[in-house]
Amino acid sequence: MRQFKALLRMPTEVDESALQVVVDLTDDMLALSAVAGELGRWPREDVSVVALPDGFHLRADGEEVILSVTEDAAFAVALGLTNAPPVLRRRMSELMRQGE
């Protein structure tokens, strides 16, 4: 089980309105949970995640949210992302080198 703390917001919202969530990447699933309970659970193959300068844009079921993940490099590596902004790519590379 791999869990990541994040802030979730809609693309049209500002950071101050973000919701604290936990992203769980277990058994090829992606689940989002908040204090009130689970917000959603999808097979990873049904979720599109793109790393952009303002966060990870997650699209599932026709909806898009933006995640600001505390451990962004570890999250990107766990998802198997290969494209990311340069600063994040450097942190991902450092993390992967440490794991070798």
MDTraj code that builds the backbone (N, CA, C; nanometers):
import mdtraj as md
import numpy as np

residues = "MET ARG GLN PHE LYS ALA LEU LEU ARG MET PRO THR GLU VAL ASP GLU SER ALA LEU GLN VAL VAL VAL ASP LEU THR ASP ASP MET LEU ALA LEU SER ALA VAL ALA GLY GLU LEU GLY ARG TRP PRO ARG GLU ASP VAL SER VAL VAL ALA LEU PRO ASP GLY PHE HIS LEU ARG ALA ASP GLY GLU GLU VAL ILE LEU SER VAL THR GLU ASP ALA ALA PHE ALA VAL ALA LEU GLY LEU THR ASN ALA PRO PRO VAL LEU ARG ARG ARG MET SER GLU LEU MET ARG GLN GLY GLU".split()
xyz = np.array([
    [0.0853, -0.1185, 0.0000],
    [0.0000, 0.0000, 0.0000],
    [0.0887, 0.1232, 0.0000],
    [0.0589, 0.2151, -0.0870],
    [0.1337, 0.3401, -0.0938],
    [0.0335, 0.4541, -0.0865],
    [0.0478, 0.5373, 0.0167],
    [-0.0435, 0.6491, 0.0354],
    [0.0332, 0.7809, 0.0311],
    [-0.0330, 0.8825, -0.0217],
    [0.0268, 1.0150, -0.0355],
    [-0.0709, 1.1196, 0.0141],
    [-0.0222, 1.2137, 0.0930],
    [-0.1038, 1.3270, 0.1363],
    [-0.1046, 1.4304, 0.0251],
    [-0.2211, 1.4914, 0.0041],
    [-0.2344, 1.5895, -0.1036],
    [-0.3432, 1.6900, -0.0715],
    [-0.3432, 1.7968, -0.1476],
    [-0.4522, 1.8930, -0.1476],
    [-0.5228, 1.8789, -0.2810],
    [-0.6540, 1.8721, -0.2789],
    [-0.7352, 1.8539, -0.3992],
    [-0.8158, 1.9800, -0.4233],
    [-0.8144, 2.0236, -0.5483],
    [-0.8990, 2.1382, -0.5855],
    [-0.9478, 2.1196, -0.7277],
    [-1.0520, 2.1874, -0.7601],
    [-1.1053, 2.1883, -0.8962],
    [-1.0212, 2.2878, -0.9769],
    [-1.0118, 2.2690, -1.1083],
    [-0.9307, 2.3606, -1.1900],
    [-0.9717, 2.5075, -1.1794],
    [-1.0963, 2.5347, -1.1494],
    [-1.1436, 2.6733, -1.1419],
    [-1.1299, 2.7324, -1.0018],
    [-1.0872, 2.6536, -0.9035],
    [-1.0757, 2.7018, -0.7660],
    [-0.9341, 2.7497, -0.7365],
    [-0.9226, 2.8277, -0.6307],
    [-0.7919, 2.8735, -0.5840],
    [-0.7412, 2.7790, -0.4761],
    [-0.6120, 2.7846, -0.4502],
    [-0.5513, 2.6929, -0.3538],
    [-0.6140, 2.7008, -0.2146],
    [-0.6636, 2.8171, -0.1756],
    [-0.7189, 2.8333, -0.0411],
    [-0.8431, 2.7475, -0.0182],
    [-0.9086, 2.7053, -0.1245],
    [-1.0290, 2.6244, -0.1100],
    [-1.0003, 2.4746, -0.1233],
    [-0.8728, 2.4367, -0.1262],
    [-0.8354, 2.2969, -0.1466],
    [-0.8752, 2.2105, -0.0270],
    [-0.9046, 2.0860, -0.0574],
    [-0.9457, 1.9865, 0.0417],
    [-0.8296, 1.8923, 0.0685],
    [-0.8000, 1.8665, 0.1950],
    [-0.6946, 1.7713, 0.2295],
    [-0.7443, 1.6303, 0.2017],
    [-0.6638, 1.5544, 0.1263],
    [-0.7009, 1.4182, 0.0901],
    [-0.5808, 1.3256, 0.1061],
    [-0.6102, 1.1963, 0.1008],
    [-0.5076, 1.0933, 0.0933],
    [-0.5316, 1.0186, -0.0369],
    [-0.4254, 1.0033, -0.1145],
    [-0.4312, 0.9283, -0.2392],
    [-0.3696, 0.7919, -0.2117],
    [-0.4454, 0.6881, -0.2339],
    [-0.4015, 0.5506, -0.2082],
    [-0.3811, 0.4798, -0.3414],
    [-0.2594, 0.4315, -0.3624],
    [-0.2262, 0.3567, -0.4837],
    [-0.1996, 0.2127, -0.4428],
    [-0.3041, 0.1336, -0.4356],
    [-0.2930, -0.0057, -0.3943],
    [-0.3610, -0.0944, -0.4977],
    [-0.2964, -0.2070, -0.5283],
    [-0.3569, -0.3085, -0.6165],
    [-0.4091, -0.2509, -0.7480],
    [-0.3278, -0.1697, -0.8143],
    [-0.3653, -0.1101, -0.9424],
    [-0.4931, -0.0271, -0.9348],
    [-0.5206, 0.0266, -0.8175],
    [-0.6341, 0.1161, -0.7988],
    [-0.5817, 0.2522, -0.7530],
    [-0.6599, 0.3559, -0.7778],
    [-0.6321, 0.4885, -0.7255],
    [-0.7558, 0.5295, -0.6475],
    [-0.7376, 0.5553, -0.5193],
    [-0.8505, 0.5949, -0.4343],
    [-0.8197, 0.7296, -0.3701],
    [-0.9191, 0.8152, -0.3624],
    [-0.9091, 0.9441, -0.2956],
    [-0.9986, 0.9422, -0.1742],
    [-0.9416, 0.9786, -0.0583],
    [-1.0191, 0.9827, 0.0654],
    [-0.9948, 1.1143, 0.1372],
    [-1.0981, 1.1614, 0.2034],
    [-1.0893, 1.2796, 0.2890],
    [-1.1361, 1.2384, 0.4276],
    [-1.1369, 1.3313, 0.5200],
    [-1.1804, 1.3014, 0.6561],
    [-1.3213, 1.2425, 0.6571],
    [-1.4078, 1.2929, 0.5698],
    [-1.5473, 1.2485, 0.5664],
    [-1.5651, 1.1107, 0.5034],
    [-1.4604, 1.0579, 0.4396],
    [-1.4714, 0.9258, 0.3783],
    [-1.4134, 0.9241, 0.2379],
    [-1.4368, 0.8139, 0.1688],
    [-1.3814, 0.7958, 0.0351],
    [-1.4537, 0.8845, -0.0668],
    [-1.3767, 0.9540, -0.1482],
    [-1.4320, 1.0405, -0.2525],
    [-1.4469, 0.9673, -0.3846],
    [-1.3621, 0.8681, -0.4066],
    [-1.3683, 0.7923, -0.5308],
    [-1.2615, 0.6854, -0.5351],
    [-1.2868, 0.5829, -0.6192],
    [-1.1921, 0.4722, -0.6369],
    [-1.2048, 0.4264, -0.7818],
    [-1.0896, 0.4189, -0.8499],
    [-1.0881, 0.3816, -0.9905],
    [-0.9714, 0.2879, -1.0192],
    [-0.9875, 0.2012, -1.1171],
    [-0.8703, 0.1276, -1.1664],
    [-0.7730, 0.2303, -1.2258],
    [-0.6440, 0.2152, -1.2001],
    [-0.5460, 0.3131, -1.2495],
    [-0.5549, 0.3324, -1.4006],
    [-0.5875, 0.2263, -1.4719],
    [-0.5948, 0.2372, -1.6181],
    [-0.7094, 0.3268, -1.6637],
    [-0.8066, 0.3523, -1.5763],
    [-0.9200, 0.4391, -1.6103],
    [-0.8973, 0.5846, -1.5703],
    [-0.7803, 0.6135, -1.5145],
    [-0.7494, 0.7475, -1.4652],
    [-0.6327, 0.8042, -1.5448],
    [-0.6491, 0.9252, -1.5917],
    [-0.5411, 0.9957, -1.6601],
    [-0.4784, 1.0926, -1.5605],
    [-0.3461, 1.0849, -1.5446],
    [-0.2756, 1.1770, -1.4558],
    [-0.1640, 1.2433, -1.5357],
    [-0.1636, 1.3760, -1.5345],
    [-0.0621, 1.4537, -1.6050],
    [0.0018, 1.5489, -1.5040],
    [0.1342, 1.5486, -1.4990],
    [0.2069, 1.6404, -1.4099],
    [0.2282, 1.7723, -1.4832],
    [0.1767, 1.8794, -1.4250],
    [0.1929, 2.0140, -1.4792],
    [0.2505, 2.1029, -1.3693],
    [0.2969, 2.2218, -1.4021],
    [0.3568, 2.3081, -1.2992],
    [0.2665, 2.3373, -1.1795],
    [0.1338, 2.3376, -1.1979],
    [0.0438, 2.3685, -1.0865],
    [-0.0039, 2.2449, -1.0108],
    [0.0459, 2.1264, -1.0462],
    [0.0079, 2.0043, -0.9749],
    [-0.0216, 1.8909, -1.0712],
    [-0.0719, 1.7829, -1.0162],
    [-0.1074, 1.6654, -1.0953],
    [-0.2541, 1.6784, -1.1358],
    [-0.2786, 1.6824, -1.2648],
    [-0.4147, 1.6918, -1.3156],
    [-0.4672, 1.5496, -1.3331],
    [-0.5667, 1.5165, -1.2543],
    [-0.6248, 1.3826, -1.2541],
    [-0.7611, 1.3893, -1.3205],
    [-0.7820, 1.3048, -1.4202],
    [-0.9098, 1.3014, -1.4897],
    [-0.9670, 1.1605, -1.4792],
    [-1.0904, 1.1521, -1.4288],
    [-1.1616, 1.0243, -1.4169],
    [-1.3107, 1.0517, -1.4296],
    [-1.3795, 0.9628, -1.4948],
    [-1.5247, 0.9755, -1.5128],
    [-1.5652, 1.1107, -1.5699],
    [-1.4816, 1.1670, -1.6573],
    [-1.5146, 1.2938, -1.7211],
    [-1.4929, 1.4165, -1.6347],
    [-1.4423, 1.3991, -1.5144],
    [-1.4163, 1.5110, -1.4235],
    [-1.2657, 1.5292, -1.4081],
    [-1.2237, 1.6527, -1.3831],
    [-1.0821, 1.6808, -1.3611],
    [-1.0632, 1.7500, -1.2274],
    [-0.9612, 1.7068, -1.1545],
    [-0.9208, 1.7727, -1.0304],
    [-0.7698, 1.7924, -1.0367],
    [-0.7211, 1.8821, -0.9529],
    [-0.5771, 1.9067, -0.9444],
    [-0.5311, 1.8668, -0.8054],
    [-0.4272, 1.7846, -0.8006],
    [-0.3695, 1.7398, -0.6749],
    [-0.2337, 1.8046, -0.6540],
    [-0.2126, 1.8632, -0.5379],
    [-0.0813, 1.9104, -0.4955],
    [-0.0331, 1.8087, -0.3937],
    [0.0558, 1.7214, -0.4363],
    [0.1003, 1.6088, -0.3545],
    [0.2260, 1.6464, -0.2776],
    [0.2282, 1.6160, -0.1476],
    [0.3425, 1.6486, -0.0636],
    [0.4694, 1.5830, -0.1162],
    [0.4665, 1.4550, -0.1431],
    [0.5814, 1.3815, -0.1968],
    [0.5622, 1.3655, -0.3476],
    [0.5733, 1.4780, -0.4191],
    [0.5386, 1.4760, -0.5613],
    [0.6257, 1.3832, -0.6449],
    [0.7558, 1.3770, -0.6191],
    [0.8440, 1.2903, -0.6979],
    [0.8106, 1.1431, -0.6738],
    [0.7898, 1.1055, -0.5494],
    [0.7553, 0.9664, -0.5176],
    [0.6208, 0.9294, -0.5784],
    [0.5268, 1.0215, -0.5778],
    [0.3955, 0.9986, -0.6373],
    [0.4088, 0.9760, -0.7877],
    [0.4854, 1.0618, -0.8542],
    [0.5049, 1.0490, -0.9983],
    [0.5722, 0.9168, -1.0337],
    [0.6714, 0.8777, -0.9558],
    [0.7403, 0.7503, -0.9802],
    [0.6447, 0.6337, -0.9562],
    [0.5667, 0.6410, -0.8493],
    [0.4714, 0.5333, -0.8185],
    [0.3689, 0.5160, -0.9296],
    [0.3315, 0.6252, -0.9948],
    [0.2366, 0.6186, -1.1058],
    [0.3032, 0.5763, -1.2364],
    [0.4356, 0.5812, -1.2403],
    [0.5075, 0.5468, -1.3627],
    [0.5068, 0.6586, -1.4648],
    [0.4907, 0.7832, -1.4184],
    [0.4904, 0.8960, -1.5113],
    [0.6291, 0.9141, -1.5719],
    [0.6330, 0.9505, -1.6988],
    [0.7597, 0.9756, -1.7658],
    [0.7731, 1.1211, -1.8098],
    [0.6631, 1.1921, -1.8189],
    [0.6658, 1.3336, -1.8556],
    [0.6266, 1.4173, -1.7352],
    [0.7065, 1.5216, -1.7096],
    [0.6793, 1.6102, -1.5972],
    [0.7571, 1.7392, -1.6199],
    [0.7203, 1.8453, -1.5492],
    [0.7989, 1.9684, -1.5580],
    [0.9440, 1.9400, -1.5158],
    [1.0402, 2.0169, -1.5673],
    [1.1825, 1.9897, -1.5425],
    [1.2216, 1.9738, -1.3953],
    [1.1718, 2.0582, -1.3082],
    [1.2084, 2.0486, -1.1664],
    [1.1614, 1.9154, -1.1082],
    [1.0403, 1.8755, -1.1401],
    [0.9878, 1.7486, -1.0908],
    [1.0647, 1.6317, -1.1514],
    [1.0991, 1.6400, -1.2791],
    [1.1771, 1.5327, -1.3431],
    [1.3103, 1.5133, -1.2729],
    [1.3747, 1.6234, -1.2331],
    [1.5028, 1.6128, -1.1606],
    [1.4837, 1.5413, -1.0278],
    [1.3779, 1.5773, -0.9539],
    [1.3525, 1.5114, -0.8243],
    [1.3181, 1.3649, -0.8438],
    [1.2437, 1.3331, -0.9503],
    [1.2116, 1.1934, -0.9799],
    [1.3390, 1.1150, -1.0097],
    [1.4273, 1.1747, -1.0882],
    [1.5533, 1.1101, -1.1243],
    [1.6391, 1.0854, -1.0005],
    [1.6478, 1.1847, -0.9120],
    [1.7228, 1.1687, -0.7879],
    [1.6653, 1.0554, -0.7043],
    [1.5347, 1.0511, -0.6945],
    [1.4678, 0.9472, -0.6162],
    [1.4945, 0.8090, -0.6745],
    [1.4883, 0.7963, -0.8054],
    [1.5130, 0.6669, -0.8685],
    [1.6594, 0.6236, -0.8523],
    [1.7526, 0.7215, -0.8576],
    [1.8939, 0.6878, -0.8359],
    [1.9183, 0.6399, -0.6937],
    [1.8506, 0.6983, -0.5967],
    [1.8642, 0.6565, -0.4576],
    [1.8135, 0.5145, -0.4377],
    [1.7138, 0.4762, -0.5162],
    [1.6532, 0.3435, -0.5040],
    [1.7356, 0.2341, -0.5685],
    [1.8339, 0.2708, -0.6500],
    [1.9153, 0.1695, -0.7203],
    [2.0161, 0.1049, -0.6281],
])
top = md.Topology()
chain = top.add_chain()
for i, resn in enumerate(residues, 1):
    res = top.add_residue(resn, chain, resSeq=i)
    for name in ("N", "CA", "C"):
        top.add_atom(name, md.element.get_by_symbol(name[0]), res)
traj = md.Trajectory(xyz[None], top)
